[in-house]
Amino acid sequence: MEAFEYARPKSTQEAIKLLSGTGEDAYVLAGGTDLISLMKDGVAHPKRLVSLRHVNEIKEISFREESGLRVGAGVTMEELIESPNMRHHYPAIVQAAEGVRSPQIRSMGTVGGELCQRPRCWYYRAGFGLLAVHKGRALVPDGDNRYHAILGNSGPAYFLSPSSLAPILIALDAKLRLHGPQGAREIAVGDFFMTPKSENEREHALRAGEIVTEILAHPESIL
């Protein structure tokens, strides 16, 4: 693992400032259950890690009859599962979260990080890039394509999102609140996931310096 700078902001705005102007050299560190493994494998090379562990404003779960559900991106999967509000009003989301079977990942992994985790493509994780191309040839179609999108997909990206929460949040028409240098914006969860066409693109709709701060679901979407 290469050396890196570690930043520990206490607010969303401070975190955004630490991420802004650094290009792709600064990474958000939430629970670290995905990012640390990418760093150990030499796939991710951050010059700065911006930890969200001490940003308390993104660690709350609330529900109101008139406005619906708000889940801070810093809430852990275990906290989501154990929340009375979640169990009573949104049991389908709890069921999806329970699909994460590892107690260690549940206790450390956050809901924001769960949505933003990188592809589980074997070739990407082995260092062949996001599109898994070697010597001008896509490795996935004729290689080990377990857990890849092999139906109705003409490339160049073949991976699936590894998120357990995304399918149910899309079914609920949930939104994500994002904060960045230009302020806050909301985006439908279904529009958050993208298919990159080049190695310079990402599989998420985050702009430079942006972070996910909340999951929002309207009360009429209760299942």
C-alpha positions in Angstrom: 0.0 0.0 0.0 1.4 3.4 -1.0 1.7 6.4 1.4 -1.2 8.8 1.6 -2.4 11.9 3.5 -5.3 11.3 5.9 -7.8 14.0 6.6 -10.5 13.9 9.3 -13.2 16.6 8.7 -16.0 17.2 11.1 -18.6 18.5 8.6 -19.8 18.0 5.1 -18.6 21.3 3.9 -15.1 20.7 5.4 -15.0 17.3 3.6 -16.0 18.9 0.3 -13.2 21.5 0.6 -10.7 18.7 1.2 -11.9 16.9 -1.9 -12.1 19.9 -4.2 -9.3 20.8 -6.5 -7.4 17.5 -6.0 -8.7 15.8 -9.2 -8.8 12.0 -8.7 -6.1 12.0 -6.1 -8.5 12.4 -3.1 -10.8 9.6 -2.1 -13.7 9.5 0.3 -13.2 7.0 3.1 -16.5 5.9 4.8 -16.3 2.4 6.4 -13.4 1.4 4.2 -14.6 -2.1 3.6 -14.2 -1.8 -0.2 -11.6 1.0 -0.6 -9.0 -0.5 1.7 -9.0 -3.7 -0.2 -8.6 -1.8 -3.5 -5.6 0.0 -2.1 -4.0 -3.2 -0.8 -4.5 -4.8 -4.3 -2.9 -1.8 -6.0 -6.1 -0.8 -7.9 -6.7 2.5 -6.0 -3.9 4.9 -5.4 -5.2 7.9 -3.4 -2.9 10.7 -2.4 -5.4 11.8 0.2 -8.1 10.0 2.1 -11.0 12.1 3.4 -12.6 10.2 6.2 -16.3 10.8 7.0 -16.2 9.0 10.3 -16.5 12.2 12.3 -19.1 13.9 10.2 -22.0 13.4 12.5 -24.6 15.2 10.4 -24.7 12.2 8.0 -25.3 9.5 10.7 -29.0 9.9 11.4 -32.1 8.0 10.4 -35.5 9.8 10.5 -39.0 9.2 9.3 -41.9 11.7 9.2 -45.4 10.9 7.8 -45.4 14.1 5.7 -41.9 13.9 4.2 -40.9 10.3 4.4 -37.5 8.7 5.1 -34.1 10.2 5.5 -31.0 8.0 6.0 -27.6 9.6 6.4 -24.9 8.2 4.2 -22.8 7.6 7.2 -25.2 5.2 8.9 -23.8 1.7 9.0 -25.6 -1.3 7.6 -26.0 -2.7 11.1 -27.6 0.5 12.3 -29.9 0.5 9.3 -31.0 -3.1 10.1 -31.5 -2.4 13.8 -33.4 0.9 13.3 -37.1 0.7 14.5 -38.1 3.3 11.9 -36.6 1.1 9.2 -38.1 -2.1 10.4 -41.6 -0.6 10.9 -41.9 1.6 7.8 -39.4 0.1 5.3 -38.9 -3.6 6.0 -38.0 -4.2 2.3 -34.9 -2.1 2.7 -34.0 -3.9 5.9 -34.4 -7.2 4.1 -32.0 -6.0 1.3 -29.5 -4.9 3.9 -29.6 -8.3 5.6 -28.4 -9.7 2.4 -25.0 -8.5 3.4 -24.1 -11.5 5.5 -20.7 -10.5 7.0 -21.0 -9.1 10.5 -17.8 -7.2 10.0 -19.0 -5.5 6.9 -22.3 -4.7 8.5 -20.7 -3.1 11.5 -18.2 -1.0 9.5 -19.7 -0.5 6.0 -22.0 2.5 5.5 -25.1 2.9 3.3 -23.4 5.6 1.3 -20.3 3.4 0.7 -22.5 0.4 -0.1 -24.0 2.4 -3.0 -20.7 3.7 -4.1 -18.6 0.6 -4.0 -16.6 -0.3 -7.1 -17.3 -3.2 -9.4 -16.6 -6.7 -8.4 -15.3 -7.5 -11.9 -12.5 -10.0 -11.6 -10.4 -8.2 -14.2 -10.9 -4.7 -12.8 -9.8 -6.0 -9.4 -6.8 -7.6 -11.0 -5.7 -4.3 -12.5 -6.9 -4.6 -16.0 -8.9 -1.3 -15.8 -12.6 -0.5 -15.4 -13.5 -1.8 -18.9 -11.3 -4.9 -18.5 -9.5 -4.4 -21.9 -6.1 -6.0 -22.6 -4.3 -5.4 -25.9 -7.4 -3.9 -27.4 -9.6 -6.9 -26.5 -12.4 -7.1 -23.9 -11.6 -9.9 -21.5 -15.1 -10.4 -20.1 -17.2 -11.9 -23.0 -14.9 -14.9 -23.5 -13.4 -15.0 -20.0 -14.6 -15.4 -16.4 -17.8 -13.5 -16.6 -19.6 -14.7 -13.5 -21.6 -11.8 -12.0 -21.3 -9.8 -15.1 -24.0 -8.2 -17.4 -23.8 -10.6 -20.3 -27.4 -10.2 -21.5 -28.5 -7.2 -23.5 -25.1 -5.6 -23.2 -22.9 -4.7 -26.1 -20.1 -3.2 -24.0 -17.6 -1.8 -23.5 -18.4 -2.2 -19.7 -19.9 -5.5 -18.6 -19.9 -5.4 -14.9 -23.0 -5.1 -12.6 -23.3 -2.9 -9.6 -22.5 -4.9 -6.4 -24.9 -2.9 -4.3 -27.5 -4.8 -2.3 -29.5 -1.7 -1.5 -29.8 -0.2 -5.0 -32.5 -2.5 -6.5 -35.0 -1.9 -3.7 -34.2 1.8 -3.5 -34.8 2.1 -7.3 -38.1 0.2 -6.8 -39.1 2.7 -4.1 -38.3 5.7 -6.4 -35.8 6.8 -3.8 -33.4 9.7 -4.3 -29.9 10.5 -3.2 -28.8 13.9 -1.9 -25.4 14.9 -3.1 -23.2 17.7 -1.8 -20.4 19.3 -3.7 -18.5 22.5 -4.5 -21.6 23.8 -6.4 -24.0 23.0 -3.5 -26.6 20.3 -3.0 -28.6 18.4 -5.6 -30.9 15.4 -5.6 -30.8 12.5 -8.1 -32.9 9.4 -8.5 -31.1 6.3 -7.4 -31.8 4.8 -10.8 -30.0 7.7 -12.5 -27.0 7.5 -10.1 -25.7 4.4 -11.7 -24.1 4.8 -15.1 -22.4 2.7 -17.8 -18.9 4.1 -18.5 -17.8 4.3 -22.1 -14.2 4.9 -21.4 -11.6 4.4 -18.6 -11.9 8.1 -17.7 -15.6 7.8 -16.8 -17.1 6.3 -13.6 -20.0 4.0 -12.9 -21.6 6.6 -10.6 -23.0 10.1 -11.4 -20.8 11.8 -8.8 -19.2 15.0 -10.0 -15.7 16.1 -8.9 -15.7 16.8 -5.1 -19.2 15.5 -4.5 -20.2 13.1 -1.8 -23.4 11.2 -1.1 -25.0 12.6 2.1 -28.5 11.2 2.3 -31.0 8.6 1.0 -34.5 10.0 0.6 -37.8 8.0 0.2 -41.3 9.5 0.1 -43.8 8.1 2.5 -46.1 6.8 -0.3 -43.3 4.5 -1.4 -43.6 2.3 1.8 -43.7 -1.4 1.0 
